[in-house]
């Protein structure tokens, strides 16, 4: 069977049936992009390899739980990758205090392990998110940057900014809603 010719959802269905070749095909398709995301945030190729393996093990274990109402498959996959990478970043922060000051350091890293085509797609996705973030009010943009790009919890953001936790949660919820609407409008406009 030609697994490379199958759609993502077909591969995911086969993973639900415990087909290892289907997982390998998804890994071949998205492994470098997941790795690139992890490297952007962790700045550590070895740790990023471990995160990438963890992400695909999670797909193996949780693939049967994916449904279309969770969004596109790639959105679901990269959400798992982002969350796993942030978990690793927080674990490292507990081990040693380390904070990056410029989110562009995370998002514009060049890697020889990423194909030019994958790099173009990743940069395009980054540009869309960055553009959508520019339209957010400053307070909402700040909580998104602190949470998603620096790995702070909402409690840590409240402490760092001197804002009540409820305010941080509200800003986060509003910012994510606005980003979701902006990005889905962008996707709909391209279709």
C-alpha positions as a Markdown table, in Angstrom:
| # | Residue | x | y | z |
|---|---|---|---|---|
| 1 | Unk | 0.0 | 0.0 | 0.0 |
| 2 | Unk | 1.2 | 3.5 | -0.8 |
| 3 | Unk | 0.9 | 5.3 | 2.5 |
| 4 | Unk | 2.5 | 8.5 | 1.1 |
| 5 | Unk | -0.5 | 8.9 | -1.2 |
| 6 | Unk | -3.1 | 8.8 | 1.6 |
| 7 | Unk | -4.7 | 11.9 | 3.1 |
| 8 | Unk | -3.9 | 12.8 | 6.7 |
| 9 | Unk | -7.3 | 11.7 | 7.9 |
| 10 | Unk | -6.9 | 8.3 | 6.2 |
| 11 | Unk | -3.5 | 7.9 | 7.9 |
| 12 | Unk | -5.0 | 8.8 | 11.2 |
| 13 | Unk | -7.8 | 6.3 | 10.8 |
| 14 | Unk | -5.2 | 3.6 | 10.1 |
| 15 | Unk | -3.3 | 4.8 | 13.2 |
| 16 | Unk | -6.5 | 4.2 | 15.1 |
| 17 | Unk | -6.3 | 0.6 | 13.9 |
| 18 | Unk | -2.6 | 0.5 | 15.2 |
| 19 | Unk | -1.0 | 0.6 | 11.7 |
| 20 | Unk | 2.6 | 1.6 | 12.3 |
| 21 | Unk | 3.3 | 2.3 | 8.6 |
| 22 | Unk | 0.6 | 5.0 | 8.8 |
| 23 | Unk | 2.3 | 6.6 | 11.8 |
| 24 | Unk | 5.6 | 6.5 | 9.9 |
| 25 | Unk | 4.0 | 8.2 | 6.9 |
| 26 | Unk | 2.7 | 11.0 | 9.1 |
| 27 | Unk | 6.1 | 11.3 | 10.7 |
| 28 | Unk | 7.7 | 11.6 | 7.3 |
| 29 | Unk | 5.2 | 14.2 | 6.3 |
| 30 | Unk | 5.3 | 16.4 | 9.4 |
| 31 | Unk | 8.2 | 15.3 | 11.6 |
| 32 | Unk | 10.6 | 18.0 | 10.3 |
| 33 | Unk | 8.0 | 20.8 | 10.8 |
| 34 | Unk | 7.2 | 19.6 | 14.4 |
| 35 | Unk | 11.0 | 19.5 | 15.0 |
| 36 | Unk | 11.4 | 23.0 | 13.6 |
| 37 | Unk | 8.7 | 24.3 | 15.9 |
| 38 | Unk | 10.3 | 22.7 | 18.9 |
| 39 | Unk | 13.8 | 24.1 | 18.0 |
| 40 | Unk | 12.4 | 27.6 | 17.6 |
| 41 | Unk | 11.1 | 27.5 | 21.1 |
| 42 | Unk | 13.7 | 25.4 | 22.9 |
| 43 | Unk | 16.8 | 26.3 | 20.9 |
| 44 | Unk | 18.0 | 22.8 | 21.5 |
| 45 | Unk | 18.1 | 20.2 | 18.7 |
| 46 | Unk | 18.5 | 17.2 | 21.0 |
| 47 | Unk | 15.6 | 18.2 | 23.3 |
| 48 | Unk | 13.6 | 19.0 | 20.2 |
| 49 | Unk | 14.1 | 15.5 | 18.8 |
| 50 | Unk | 12.7 | 14.1 | 22.1 |
| 51 | Unk | 9.7 | 16.5 | 21.9 |
| 52 | Unk | 9.1 | 15.4 | 18.3 |
| 53 | Unk | 9.1 | 11.7 | 19.3 |
| 54 | Unk | 6.8 | 12.5 | 22.2 |
| 55 | Unk | 4.4 | 14.3 | 19.9 |
| 56 | Unk | 4.1 | 11.4 | 17.5 |
| 57 | Unk | 3.7 | 9.0 | 20.3 |
| 58 | Unk | 0.9 | 11.1 | 21.5 |
| 59 | Unk | -0.6 | 10.9 | 18.0 |
| 60 | Unk | -0.2 | 7.1 | 18.2 |
| 61 | Unk | -2.0 | 7.0 | 21.5 |
| 62 | Unk | -4.6 | 9.7 | 20.9 |
| 63 | Unk | -5.2 | 9.5 | 17.1 |
| 64 | Unk | -8.5 | 7.8 | 17.5 |
| 65 | Unk | -9.8 | 10.8 | 19.6 |
| 66 | Unk | -9.3 | 13.3 | 16.8 |
| 67 | Unk | -12.5 | 14.6 | 15.2 |
| 68 | Unk | -13.0 | 17.3 | 12.6 |
| 69 | Unk | -14.7 | 19.6 | 15.1 |
| 70 | Unk | -11.3 | 20.0 | 16.7 |
| 71 | Unk | -10.2 | 21.8 | 13.5 |
| 72 | Unk | -7.9 | 20.8 | 10.7 |
| 73 | Unk | -5.6 | 17.8 | 11.4 |
| 74 | Unk | -2.5 | 20.0 | 11.1 |
| 75 | Unk | -3.9 | 22.5 | 13.7 |
| 76 | Unk | -4.5 | 19.6 | 16.1 |
| 77 | Unk | -1.1 | 18.2 | 15.5 |
| 78 | Unk | 0.8 | 21.5 | 15.9 |
| 79 | Unk | -1.3 | 22.2 | 19.0 |
| 80 | Unk | 0.0 | 19.0 | 20.5 |
| 81 | Unk | 3.5 | 19.9 | 19.4 |
| 82 | Unk | 3.3 | 23.4 | 20.8 |
| 83 | Unk | 1.9 | 22.2 | 24.2 |
| 84 | Unk | 4.5 | 19.5 | 24.5 |
| 85 | Unk | 7.3 | 22.0 | 23.7 |
| 86 | Unk | 6.0 | 24.6 | 26.2 |
| 87 | Unk | 5.8 | 21.8 | 28.8 |
| 88 | Unk | 9.5 | 21.0 | 28.1 |
| 89 | Unk | 10.4 | 24.7 | 28.3 |
| 90 | Unk | 8.6 | 25.1 | 31.7 |
| 91 | Unk | 10.3 | 22.0 | 33.0 |
| 92 | Unk | 13.7 | 23.4 | 32.0 |
| 93 | Unk | 12.8 | 26.8 | 33.6 |
| 94 | Unk | 12.1 | 25.0 | 36.8 |
| 95 | Unk | 15.5 | 23.4 | 36.6 |
| 96 | Unk | 17.2 | 26.7 | 35.8 |
| 97 | Unk | 15.9 | 30.2 | 35.4 |
| 98 | Unk | 16.1 | 31.1 | 31.7 |
| 99 | Unk | 13.9 | 33.6 | 29.8 |
| 100 | Unk | 14.2 | 34.8 | 26.2 |
| 101 | Unk | 13.4 | 38.4 | 25.6 |
| 102 | Unk | 12.6 | 38.5 | 21.9 |
| 103 | Unk | 9.9 | 36.2 | 20.5 |
| 104 | Unk | 11.4 | 36.6 | 17.1 |
| 105 | Unk | 14.4 | 34.6 | 18.3 |
| 106 | Unk | 12.1 | 31.7 | 18.7 |
| 107 | Unk | 10.3 | 32.0 | 15.4 |
| 108 | Unk | 12.9 | 33.0 | 12.9 |
| 109 | Unk | 15.6 | 30.4 | 13.6 |
| 110 | Unk | 17.2 | 28.8 | 10.6 |
| 111 | Unk | 17.8 | 25.1 | 10.6 |
| 112 | Unk | 19.5 | 22.9 | 8.0 |
| 113 | Unk | 17.3 | 20.1 | 9.1 |
| 114 | Unk | 14.2 | 21.8 | 7.6 |
| 115 | Unk | 13.5 | 21.6 | 3.9 |
| 116 | Unk | 13.1 | 24.9 | 2.0 |
| 117 | Unk | 9.5 | 24.0 | 1.3 |
| 118 | Unk | 8.7 | 23.3 | 5.0 |
| 119 | Unk | 10.6 | 26.5 | 5.9 |
| 120 | Unk | 8.4 | 28.6 | 3.5 |
| 121 | Unk | 5.2 | 27.0 | 4.9 |
| 122 | Unk | 6.3 | 27.6 | 8.5 |
| 123 | Unk | 7.4 | 31.2 | 7.7 |
| 124 | Unk | 4.0 | 31.8 | 6.0 |
| 125 | Unk | 2.1 | 30.5 | 9.0 |
| 126 | Unk | 4.3 | 32.6 | 11.3 |
| 127 | Unk | 3.6 | 35.7 | 9.2 |
| 128 | Unk | -0.1 | 35.1 | 9.4 |
| 129 | Unk | -0.1 | 34.7 | 13.1 |
| 130 | Unk | 2.2 | 37.7 | 13.6 |
| 131 | Unk | 0.0 | 39.8 | 11.3 |
| 132 | Unk | -3.2 | 38.8 | 13.3 |
| 133 | Unk | -1.4 | 39.6 | 16.5 |
| 134 | Unk | -0.6 | 43.1 | 15.4 |
| 135 | Unk | -4.3 | 43.9 | 15.4 |
| 136 | Unk | -4.8 | 42.9 | 19.0 |
| 137 | Unk | -4.9 | 45.5 | 21.8 |
| 138 | Unk | -1.4 | 45.8 | 23.5 |
| 139 | Unk | -2.6 | 44.1 | 26.7 |
| 140 | Unk | -4.0 | 41.1 | 24.9 |
| 141 | Unk | -1.0 | 40.8 | 22.6 |
| 142 | Unk | 1.3 | 40.8 | 25.7 |
| 143 | Unk | -0.5 | 37.9 | 27.4 |
| 144 | Unk | -0.3 | 35.9 | 24.2 |
| 145 | Unk | 3.4 | 36.5 | 23.9 |
| 146 | Unk | 4.1 | 35.7 | 27.5 |
| 147 | Unk | 2.1 | 32.5 | 27.4 |
| 148 | Unk | 2.7 | 31.0 | 24.0 |
| 149 | Unk | 6.2 | 32.3 | 23.2 |
| 150 | Unk | 7.8 | 32.5 | 26.7 |
| 151 | Unk | 5.9 | 29.6 | 28.3 |
| 152 | Unk | 4.5 | 31.4 | 31.3 |
| 153 | Unk | 1.4 | 30.2 | 33.0 |
| 154 | Unk | -1.5 | 32.6 | 33.5 |
| 155 | Unk | -0.6 | 32.9 | 37.2 |
| 156 | Unk | 3.0 | 33.7 | 36.3 |
| 157 | Unk | 1.7 | 36.3 | 33.8 |
| 158 | Unk | -0.5 | 37.9 | 36.5 |
| 159 | Unk | 2.5 | 38.1 | 38.9 |
| 160 | Unk | 4.9 | 39.5 | 36.2 |
| 161 | Unk | 2.4 | 42.1 | 35.0 |
| 162 | Unk | 0.9 | 43.0 | 38.3 |
| 163 | Unk | -2.6 | 42.3 | 36.9 |
| 164 | Unk | -5.3 | 40.2 | 38.7 |
| 165 | Unk | -5.5 | 36.6 | 37.5 |
| 166 | Unk | -9.0 | 37.1 | 36.3 |
| 167 | Unk | -7.9 | 40.0 | 34.1 |
| 168 | Unk | -5.2 | 37.9 | 32.6 |
| 169 | Unk | -7.6 | 35.0 | 31.9 |
| 170 | Unk | -10.1 | 37.4 | 30.2 |
| 171 | Unk | -7.4 | 39.0 | 28.1 |
| 172 | Unk | -6.2 | 35.6 | 27.0 |
| 173 | Unk | -9.7 | 34.4 | 26.1 |
| 174 | Unk | -10.5 | 37.5 | 24.1 |
| 175 | Unk | -7.1 | 37.5 | 22.4 |
| 176 | Unk | -7.4 | 33.8 | 21.4 |
| 177 | Unk | -11.0 | 34.4 | 20.1 |
| 178 | Unk | -9.9 | 37.4 | 18.0 |
| 179 | Unk | -6.9 | 35.4 | 16.6 |
| 180 | Unk | -9.1 | 32.4 | 15.8 |
| 181 | Unk | -11.5 | 34.7 | 13.9 |
| 182 | Unk | -8.8 | 36.5 | 12.1 |
| 183 | Unk | -7.0 | 33.4 | 11.0 |
| 184 | Unk | -10.2 | 31.6 | 10.0 |
| 185 | Unk | -11.2 | 34.6 | 7.9 |
| 186 | Unk | -7.7 | 34.5 | 6.3 |
| 187 | Unk | -8.1 | 30.8 | 5.5 |
| 188 | Unk | -11.6 | 31.3 | 4.2 |
| 189 | Unk | -10.4 | 34.2 | 2.0 |
| 190 | Unk | -7.8 | 31.9 | 0.4 |
| 191 | Unk | -10.1 | 29.0 | -0.3 |
